[in-house]
Amino acid sequence: MASRDKNPRTCIVSRTEKPLEDMIRFVTDPENNVIPDLKRNLPGRGVWITATEAYIKCAIEKGLFSRAFKKPVKATPDLTDLIKQLLKSRVSGLLSMAKKAGALTKGQHKVEEQIRKGNASLIIIATNNRGDGKQKIKSLLEKHAPQTPCVEVFTSDELDSIFGGVNTVHISLDESGITEQIRSTAEKLRRFSA
């Protein structure tokens, strides 16, 4: 990635500079539809918005995309749903890759053991986990690995569909190149939907 691609960008809604990981880039297709460019690699002039649903909705309602692109463009209200779907799909794909690479552990007791051993770089807990297992995992993190991020962006059913299992609730990822991509994208999804 070129050094220019690491520079902060200005949000077209707030008019403030933010780091790339806090932003979503948008481009237009040949029919002037606004397209989210999550990987930041699509051709064409891009505009940047802070990665939250509220900011995207504001840009749509106030016609800020057309102003920023300096031409009439189409940004429909379902753009926020598309972004959520794309972010979830990206995290799902990365989790599948981590599974194939042997970089993740599933199941409460196995995840607890990874935390105790200091092998957990990222914890994922199903959003619909209401049992005491969630609290136990979080307590172990506080005690053994307070710096380890814990994200909750998928339901148990969604995790089951990613891993082809049943009742997938707790996941631990070890330190690998893909773990940071998962953490960053999952955190962006969490902030976007908050």
C-alpha positions as CSV (number, residue, x, y, z in Angstrom):
1,M,0.0,0.0,0.0
2,A,1.4,3.4,-0.9
3,S,2.2,5.8,1.9
4,R,-0.6,8.1,0.5
5,D,-3.1,5.4,1.1
6,K,-2.3,5.5,4.9
7,N,-3.1,9.2,5.2
8,P,-6.3,10.3,7.0
9,R,-9.2,11.2,4.8
10,T,-11.9,13.9,5.3
11,C,-15.4,12.7,5.9
12,I,-17.9,14.4,3.6
13,V,-20.5,14.6,6.4
14,S,-18.5,15.8,9.4
15,R,-15.7,17.6,7.4
16,T,-13.2,16.1,9.8
17,E,-10.1,14.0,9.1
18,K,-10.1,10.5,10.3
19,P,-7.9,7.4,9.9
20,L,-8.7,5.0,7.1
21,E,-9.9,2.3,9.4
22,D,-12.7,4.6,10.6
23,M,-13.9,5.4,7.1
24,I,-15.6,3.9,4.1
25,R,-14.6,4.8,0.6
26,F,-17.3,5.2,-2.1
27,V,-17.1,5.4,-5.8
28,T,-19.6,5.6,-8.6
29,D,-20.3,3.0,-11.3
30,P,-20.9,3.8,-15.0
31,E,-24.6,4.5,-14.2
32,N,-23.7,6.9,-11.4
33,N,-24.8,4.6,-8.6
34,V,-22.9,5.1,-5.4
35,I,-20.9,1.9,-4.6
36,P,-19.1,1.2,-1.3
37,D,-15.5,0.3,-1.8
38,L,-14.6,-1.6,1.4
39,K,-11.3,-2.8,0.1
40,R,-10.4,0.7,-1.2
41,N,-9.2,-0.6,-4.5
42,L,-12.0,0.2,-7.0
43,P,-11.0,2.7,-9.8
44,G,-12.2,6.2,-9.9
45,R,-12.5,9.2,-7.7
46,G,-13.5,8.3,-4.2
47,V,-15.3,10.1,-1.4
48,W,-15.0,9.1,2.2
49,I,-17.5,8.9,5.1
50,T,-17.1,7.9,8.7
51,A,-18.1,4.3,8.9
52,T,-21.5,4.6,10.8
53,E,-25.0,4.0,9.6
54,A,-26.0,7.5,10.8
55,Y,-23.4,9.3,8.7
56,I,-24.3,7.3,5.6
57,K,-28.0,8.1,6.1
58,C,-27.2,11.8,6.6
59,A,-25.1,11.8,3.4
60,I,-28.0,10.3,1.5
61,E,-30.7,12.6,2.9
62,K,-28.7,15.8,2.4
63,G,-27.5,14.9,-1.1
64,L,-23.9,15.0,0.0
65,F,-22.8,12.3,-2.4
66,S,-23.7,14.4,-5.4
67,R,-22.0,17.4,-4.0
68,A,-18.8,15.5,-3.2
69,F,-18.7,13.7,-6.6
70,K,-19.6,17.0,-8.3
71,K,-22.3,15.3,-10.4
72,P,-25.8,13.9,-9.9
73,V,-25.4,10.4,-8.4
74,K,-27.9,7.8,-7.0
75,A,-27.5,6.8,-3.4
76,T,-30.6,4.9,-2.2
77,P,-31.6,4.3,1.5
78,D,-30.8,0.6,1.2
79,L,-27.1,1.5,0.8
80,T,-26.7,1.1,4.6
81,D,-28.1,-2.5,4.4
82,L,-25.7,-3.2,1.5
83,I,-22.7,-2.0,3.6
84,K,-23.7,-4.2,6.6
85,Q,-24.1,-7.2,4.2
86,L,-20.7,-6.5,2.6
87,L,-19.0,-6.1,6.0
88,K,-20.5,-9.3,7.3
89,S,-19.6,-11.2,4.2
90,R,-16.0,-9.9,4.4
91,V,-15.7,-11.0,8.0
92,S,-17.3,-14.4,7.2
93,G,-14.9,-15.0,4.4
94,L,-11.9,-14.1,6.6
95,L,-13.2,-16.4,9.3
96,S,-13.5,-19.2,6.8
97,M,-9.9,-18.6,5.8
98,A,-8.7,-18.5,9.4
99,K,-10.5,-21.9,10.0
100,K,-8.7,-23.4,7.0
101,A,-5.4,-22.1,8.2
102,G,-6.0,-23.6,11.6
103,A,-5.9,-20.1,13.3
104,L,-9.1,-20.4,15.3
105,T,-10.6,-22.4,18.1
106,K,-14.3,-23.0,18.7
107,G,-16.2,-23.9,21.8
108,Q,-16.4,-22.4,25.3
109,H,-13.9,-24.7,27.1
110,K,-11.4,-24.6,24.3
111,V,-11.6,-20.8,24.0
112,E,-11.2,-20.5,27.8
113,E,-8.0,-22.6,27.6
114,Q,-6.7,-20.4,24.8
115,I,-7.2,-17.3,26.9
116,R,-5.5,-18.9,30.0
117,K,-2.5,-19.9,27.8
118,G,-2.2,-16.5,26.4
119,N,-2.9,-17.7,22.8
120,A,-6.0,-15.7,22.1
121,S,-5.5,-12.6,20.0
122,L,-9.2,-12.0,19.3
123,I,-12.4,-13.4,20.8
124,I,-15.7,-13.5,19.0
125,I,-18.9,-14.2,21.0
126,A,-22.4,-14.7,19.4
127,T,-24.6,-11.6,20.0
128,N,-27.5,-13.8,21.2
129,N,-25.4,-15.6,23.9
130,R,-27.2,-14.8,27.1
131,G,-25.8,-17.5,29.3
132,D,-23.1,-17.3,31.9
133,G,-20.5,-18.6,29.4
134,K,-20.3,-15.0,28.0
135,Q,-19.6,-13.6,31.4
136,K,-17.0,-16.3,32.2
137,I,-15.2,-15.6,28.9
138,K,-15.1,-11.8,29.6
139,S,-13.9,-12.4,33.2
140,L,-11.1,-14.6,31.9
141,L,-10.1,-11.9,29.4
142,E,-10.0,-9.3,32.2
143,K,-7.8,-11.6,34.3
144,H,-5.5,-13.2,31.7
145,A,-5.6,-11.0,28.6
146,P,-7.1,-7.6,29.1
147,Q,-5.6,-6.3,25.8
148,T,-7.4,-9.0,23.8
149,P,-10.3,-7.6,21.9
150,C,-13.7,-9.2,22.1
151,V,-16.3,-8.6,19.4
152,E,-19.9,-9.5,19.1
153,V,-21.3,-9.0,15.6
154,F,-22.8,-12.3,14.6
155,T,-25.6,-14.4,16.0
156,S,-25.0,-18.0,16.8
157,D,-27.0,-19.0,13.6
158,E,-24.8,-16.8,11.5
159,L,-21.6,-18.3,13.0
160,D,-23.1,-21.8,12.4
161,S,-23.6,-21.0,8.8
162,I,-20.0,-19.8,8.5
163,F,-18.5,-22.9,10.1
164,G,-21.1,-25.5,9.2
165,G,-21.7,-26.3,12.9
166,V,-24.4,-26.2,15.5
167,N,-24.6,-23.7,18.4
168,T,-21.3,-21.9,17.6
169,V,-21.1,-19.3,20.3
170,H,-17.4,-18.7,21.3
171,I,-14.4,-18.4,18.9
172,S,-10.8,-17.6,19.7
173,L,-8.3,-16.6,17.0
174,D,-4.6,-16.9,17.5
175,E,-2.0,-14.4,16.3
176,S,-1.9,-14.5,12.5
177,G,-1.9,-12.0,9.7
178,I,-5.6,-12.7,9.1
179,T,-6.6,-12.0,12.7
180,E,-5.9,-8.3,12.4
181,Q,-8.0,-8.1,9.3
182,I,-10.9,-9.9,11.0
183,R,-10.6,-7.7,14.1
184,S,-10.5,-4.5,12.1
185,T,-13.4,-5.4,9.8
186,A,-15.5,-6.8,12.7
187,E,-14.9,-3.7,14.7
188,K,-15.9,-1.6,11.7
189,L,-19.1,-3.6,11.4
190,R,-19.8,-3.2,15.1
191,R,-19.4,0.6,15.0
192,F,-21.4,0.8,11.8
193,S,-24.4,-0.9,13.4
194,A,-24.1,0.8,16.8
